[in-house]
């Protein structure tokens, strides 16, 4: 969680103090609290985790992602509309049921076509 917090804070261009103040913490203690979360010297409650997600404008699941790739996928899904999220979820499920070689070929074609697009 600490890595996601730091990553999201930097992505948004916010200081530790700004994040803490957005969470509703006192401006004099906000920076120290966020610093403790980022250094993992202080555990974070579930309530505070949700407040952090709101303060950083990221889905709460992003804060709990187990890898950078998962975190990036959650951010991408979070930026999509509800209809787009449903479509992307269906696409991921379809890709996951394909044989490995076939899935790899589809993904390579998709990424290649994206490179060709202006």
Backbone bond lengths (Angstrom), bond angles and torsions (degrees), N, CA, C in turn:
res aa  C-N    CA-C-N  psi(-1)  N-CA   C-N-CA  omega(-1)  CA-C   N-CA-C  phi
1 X - - - 1.449 - - 1.526 110.83 -
2 X 1.313 117.43 -36.69 1.458 120.95 -178.19 1.534 111.39 -60.38
3 X 1.325 116.17 -42.40 1.467 119.93 179.98 1.521 110.84 -64.14
4 X 1.328 117.35 -40.85 1.471 120.83 178.84 1.523 110.84 -65.57
5 X 1.317 116.76 -40.63 1.461 120.56 178.58 1.523 109.86 -60.03
6 X 1.307 116.65 -50.38 1.464 120.86 -179.57 1.532 110.59 -61.22
7 X 1.325 116.18 -44.40 1.462 121.10 -179.08 1.526 110.96 -62.13
8 X 1.315 117.19 -46.60 1.466 120.50 -179.01 1.523 111.02 -66.69
9 X 1.311 116.48 -39.80 1.466 120.37 179.60 1.526 110.08 -62.69
10 X 1.319 116.97 -45.41 1.458 120.93 179.16 1.522 111.59 -68.13
11 X 1.327 116.64 -37.77 1.462 121.52 177.16 1.525 111.15 -59.14
12 X 1.316 116.08 -37.98 1.465 121.53 -179.82 1.529 113.06 -86.10
13 X 1.334 116.22 -6.12 1.462 120.41 179.36 1.524 113.21 69.00
14 X 1.324 116.16 35.84 1.462 120.63 -177.09 1.521 110.87 -109.85
15 X 1.320 115.20 147.33 1.461 120.24 173.54 1.520 108.68 -81.07
16 X 1.318 115.81 166.39 1.462 119.48 176.24 1.524 109.75 -60.00
17 X 1.294 116.57 -40.53 1.467 121.05 -179.97 1.527 111.08 -61.89
18 X 1.333 116.64 -45.67 1.467 120.41 -179.61 1.533 111.39 -60.31
19 X 1.318 116.47 -40.84 1.472 119.77 179.06 1.518 109.82 -63.93
20 X 1.321 116.02 -46.25 1.462 120.11 179.70 1.520 112.61 -60.64
21 X 1.311 116.67 -42.66 1.470 120.61 179.00 1.525 109.88 -64.74
22 X 1.344 117.16 -40.43 1.466 120.41 176.94 1.526 111.71 -61.79
23 X 1.335 116.20 -28.48 1.467 120.96 177.28 1.520 111.93 -77.66
24 X 1.314 116.04 -11.58 1.460 119.49 -178.33 1.516 113.76 98.27
25 X 1.332 117.07 10.59 1.456 120.57 177.74 1.517 110.20 -78.91
26 X 1.310 116.35 155.72 1.464 122.30 176.09 1.530 108.77 -62.33
27 X 1.321 117.03 137.39 1.466 120.25 -175.43 1.525 112.97 -61.90
28 X 1.339 117.67 -24.64 1.465 120.51 179.97 1.527 113.15 -78.28
29 X 1.310 118.03 -21.60 1.473 121.15 -178.86 1.531 112.91 -114.77
30 X 1.322 116.63 -6.20 1.469 120.88 -174.42 1.526 112.58 -59.28
31 X 1.318 117.20 -48.04 1.457 121.02 -177.03 1.531 111.34 -62.31
32 X 1.328 116.46 -43.93 1.466 120.39 -179.19 1.528 111.07 -63.13
33 X 1.326 117.43 -40.39 1.468 120.43 -179.19 1.522 110.54 -64.89
34 X 1.326 117.29 -46.97 1.469 120.36 -179.52 1.526 109.63 -64.83
35 X 1.314 117.23 -38.74 1.463 121.10 177.12 1.525 110.50 -59.45
36 X 1.324 117.57 -41.63 1.463 120.95 179.17 1.526 111.23 -66.38
37 X 1.337 116.64 -37.42 1.465 119.46 175.82 1.530 110.54 -63.58
38 X 1.344 116.01 -44.91 1.461 120.45 -177.30 1.526 112.40 -67.89
39 X 1.305 117.35 -31.09 1.469 120.46 179.64 1.529 111.71 -89.98
40 X 1.312 115.90 -1.83 1.466 123.73 -178.88 1.523 112.54 61.05
41 X 1.332 116.49 25.46 1.462 119.55 175.80 1.525 110.70 -86.99
42 X 1.329 116.04 -5.58 1.462 121.55 177.12 1.522 108.19 -139.55
43 X 1.316 116.24 129.70 1.464 120.80 177.29 1.524 109.24 -73.11
44 X 1.307 115.20 152.66 1.462 120.34 -179.90 1.529 109.08 -111.60
45 X 1.303 115.17 136.92 1.464 119.94 177.60 1.523 109.23 -76.65
46 X 1.311 115.68 161.95 1.463 120.10 177.27 1.523 110.57 -61.85
47 X 1.306 116.93 -40.41 1.468 121.20 178.42 1.531 110.65 -60.33
48 X 1.330 116.66 -45.14 1.465 120.34 179.44 1.523 111.27 -67.08
49 X 1.329 117.22 -34.25 1.450 120.39 177.35 1.530 110.74 -60.78
50 X 1.333 115.95 -43.23 1.467 119.58 178.03 1.525 110.98 -66.82
51 X 1.327 117.26 -37.85 1.466 120.68 176.85 1.524 110.70 -63.92
52 X 1.323 116.82 -39.18 1.460 120.88 176.59 1.524 111.16 -62.45
53 X 1.310 116.33 -45.05 1.470 120.67 179.89 1.525 110.39 -58.71
54 X 1.328 116.57 -43.06 1.473 120.27 178.29 1.526 109.59 -65.11
55 X 1.327 116.79 -45.73 1.465 121.29 -178.76 1.524 111.75 -60.84
56 X 1.329 116.63 -33.08 1.460 121.74 -178.20 1.524 113.17 -95.75
57 X 1.328 116.03 -3.03 1.462 121.87 -179.54 1.531 111.56 56.53
58 X 1.338 115.11 49.55 1.465 121.78 175.75 1.521 108.17 -130.71
59 X 1.341 118.03 154.27 1.466 119.55 174.88 1.531 110.04 -63.34
60 X 1.317 118.69 142.16 1.467 120.24 178.06 1.528 112.91 -54.33
61 X 1.315 117.59 -34.88 1.471 120.90 179.68 1.530 111.19 -60.70
62 X 1.315 117.16 -29.66 1.463 121.25 177.61 1.523 110.55 -58.01
63 X 1.323 116.11 -41.45 1.462 120.89 -177.12 1.528 111.49 -64.60
64 X 1.327 117.35 -23.79 1.462 121.86 -176.65 1.528 113.59 -104.09
65 X 1.325 117.12 2.27 1.470 120.63 -177.14 1.523 110.62 -57.49
66 X 1.319 115.97 139.44 1.462 121.35 -175.45 1.526 113.94 -85.73
67 X 1.339 117.36 -8.92 1.462 120.21 179.85 1.527 109.19 -151.49
68 X 1.327 116.94 160.31 1.466 119.32 176.65 1.533 112.51 -60.02
69 X 1.324 117.15 -37.90 1.473 119.98 179.65 1.526 110.74 -63.71
70 X 1.330 116.61 -43.04 1.463 120.25 178.15 1.526 109.93 -63.75
71 X 1.320 117.22 -41.78 1.464 121.20 179.21 1.534 110.67 -61.08
72 X 1.327 116.57 -43.65 1.468 119.89 178.90 1.520 111.56 -64.83
73 X 1.326 117.49 -38.55 1.460 121.09 177.94 1.527 110.76 -64.33
74 X 1.315 116.41 -40.52 1.468 120.41 178.92 1.526 110.62 -65.26
75 X 1.333 117.08 -41.46 1.469 119.60 177.05 1.526 111.24 -61.74
76 X 1.335 115.79 -42.87 1.466 119.76 179.89 1.523 110.69 -63.57
77 X 1.318 117.22 -45.04 1.465 120.12 178.29 1.523 111.12 -64.87
78 X 1.321 116.83 -38.77 1.456 120.77 179.83 1.510 113.35 -63.87
79 X 1.322 116.96 -27.01 1.464 121.12 179.98 1.530 112.16 -83.34
80 X 1.321 116.93 -11.45 1.467 121.35 -177.54 1.531 110.46 -88.61
81 X 1.323 114.60 157.55 1.466 120.08 175.96 1.532 109.28 -69.76
82 X 1.322 116.80 167.40 1.473 120.65 178.79 1.529 111.25 -58.14
83 X 1.338 116.63 -42.77 1.470 120.42 179.74 1.528 110.66 -64.68
84 X 1.339 116.58 -42.02 1.463 120.27 178.92 1.530 110.58 -65.93
85 X 1.325 117.23 -38.57 1.459 120.40 177.95 1.524 110.99 -60.95
86 X 1.321 116.20 -43.08 1.466 120.25 179.67 1.533 110.22 -63.53
87 X 1.317 116.21 -43.31 1.459 120.86 179.42 1.528 111.20 -63.97
88 X 1.316 116.50 -44.50 1.466 120.36 179.29 1.531 111.55 -65.06
89 X 1.318 116.90 -37.86 1.467 120.20 177.08 1.524 110.37 -63.44
90 X 1.327 117.08 -42.61 1.468 120.85 176.82 1.526 110.88 -61.96
91 X 1.325 116.10 -41.75 1.460 121.06 179.65 1.526 110.71 -63.17
92 X 1.321 117.10 -45.59 1.472 120.38 178.13 1.520 111.57 -60.99
93 X 1.317 116.24 -42.87 1.463 119.35 177.83 1.523 111.59 -62.14
94 X 1.338 116.46 -41.92 1.462 120.18 178.30 1.528 110.87 -63.73
95 X 1.323 116.75 -43.85 1.459 120.33 178.82 1.533 111.64 -61.90
96 X 1.306 116.18 -39.20 1.462 120.39 -178.15 1.516 112.99 -68.92
97 X 1.316 117.71 -21.57 1.465 119.81 179.04 1.524 112.57 -92.18
98 X 1.331 117.69 -7.91 1.467 121.16 178.72 1.525 110.58 -75.33
99 X 1.313 116.03 151.70 1.465 118.71 170.73 1.538 109.21 -59.66
100 X 1.305 116.53 148.73 1.469 122.14 -173.38 1.522 113.09 -53.28
101 X 1.321 117.58 -47.44 1.475 120.27 -177.75 1.522 111.21 -63.10
102 X 1.316 116.18 -43.07 1.463 120.69 -179.53 1.539 110.12 -64.78
103 X 1.333 116.25 -44.02 1.472 120.51 179.07 1.522 110.44 -61.20
104 X 1.323 116.27 -44.18 1.467 120.36 -179.79 1.529 110.59 -60.64
105 X 1.320 117.64 -42.21 1.464 121.63 179.54 1.528 110.98 -63.72
106 X 1.333 117.73 -43.19 1.472 121.21 178.35 1.522 110.93 -61.43
107 X 1.310 116.09 -46.38 1.466 120.46 -178.33 1.523 110.40 -64.06
108 X 1.329 117.31 -42.75 1.466 120.46 178.81 1.524 111.27 -61.87
109 X 1.348 117.16 -42.17 1.468 120.10 177.99 1.530 111.11 -63.51
110 X 1.307 116.29 -42.54 1.459 120.51 179.94 1.526 110.61 -62.73
111 X 1.314 117.08 -47.61 1.454 120.07 -179.76 1.524 111.97 -65.80
112 X 1.325 116.32 -36.96 1.462 120.07 178.51 1.531 110.40 -66.03
113 X 1.320 118.06 -42.02 1.462 120.33 -179.83 1.532 110.36 -66.43
114 X 1.317 116.98 -31.01 1.465 120.54 177.76 1.512 111.14 -67.60
115 X 1.334 117.37 -35.51 1.468 121.79 178.75 1.525 110.99 -67.10
116 X 1.345 117.01 -33.16 1.460 121.80 -177.72 1.523 113.03 -78.28
117 X 1.334 116.52 -21.37 1.469 120.85 -178.38 1.518 110.36 -74.93
118 X 1.354 116.81 139.07 1.472 119.05 179.52 1.512 111.97 -72.13
